[in-house]
Amino acid sequence: MTISQSKAQVDEEQTGAWYIYNWGTGFGESRFGAQGDIQYRNWNLGGDLEQLLIRGGVTYSPSAANVKFVLGYGHITSGAFGESDATSGEHRVYQEANLPQKLGNKFFLNHRFRYEQRWVETQDFRTRYRYNLSLTLPLNQNDLSKNAIYLAIYNELFINGQRHIGEGRTVELFDRNRLYGALGYSLRDNLKLQLGYMEQTTDNLNKGQLQVSLHHTF
């Protein structure tokens, strides 16, 4: 039996909404820091819980290379589509590497590779691989400092580490893909607001999500 949200269960025509706070900080002059995010995801524009995700991790940026490593933990509460109040839980540990890259004066790229170990309620232990390629392009100046207006685009591919998840159930190797575009504004040098739209595709579901996100470094 394959485990997934089927088209009969989820209204693909109903736009969802994700409200996100991303944060990051350094530990003084050291190479270590911390980062995380809180995401309130809805099947609709608000009130029908899709997921509540709380995630945080320790970061390390070596002096010899332009890369940032992350070791983190996340807790996810997932809700059923529609009137049901049923929820399920997940504990997740992850490791990632971020490789920033600048092309010319204004094109800011980032490659993010993430490996997840997942303990999903009622399922066997699972793993997942993720690759995110993002582009940030300031429109009215050459950097992302205060008053910058910018475009933010990314695509992220998810691949399951195994298909069998217990009790005869399986998932596809292809987990999902997310394609996102947004317009952003730098409220301060360390605080940015983005309004965007994401199309999420699984093996049997294609659903659009509005996204409102705040990006804060301190």
Phi, psi and omega in degrees: 000133180268135181263123177190163170280118183274163179296331178292333183272327188243132176278105182292338181280346181273116181288132175267180179213134177243130178245122196228136170239116176254136180223156176203148181209158175254160178258081178062227181268003183283172177274359182262156177199196179213153176207164178183183179203155173236127182231126175252103186256135182237145172292330176244202181284346178170135174108334177256096188298124167267306177205146165245115186243126177235122189219144177203154182201168176264137181247154175217128180241101182294151181286337187273354184210151179272076182210150174235125178262148180225136169239119189218175179222143176225148172239131185234129171251120183252137179250155178281151178291142173090212189284341182296140176262008182296139177226162174223158185243158176214135169255139186219131171247142183215154173233139180215159174231130178248126180240098178284152182209136178245130178247119182066211183268343193226354184261112181254113178256155170215132174255123178239123176250126182228137175240126186244141168248125193236133172245094184263133182305133179070011178235160173289164176307136183227159172231163180207145178248138181225140174229124181240126173245119183237151178228130174240129185230104175294142185258327187249000176200176187268359179222185184251026178287182185312137178077006176290135169255130188214160171261141176233126182226139171210160168227134181229129180252135180243129178234127178287143181283337178206160183264325186274126185237015174109147176057037177077007182266148180226160170234164177284155174296319173284118181269306180188168173223141179236124176243126192224142172218143185208159169252130183238160177220132179274103178293321173218176178302329186247015184217119184231144179243132180233140172238119187215183180222137181233137173253118181252127183238127170248188182293340182220016185213139178222112189221139180268147181224129165286149177225130170242119186225143176245130185241116193232124172241144183205000000 
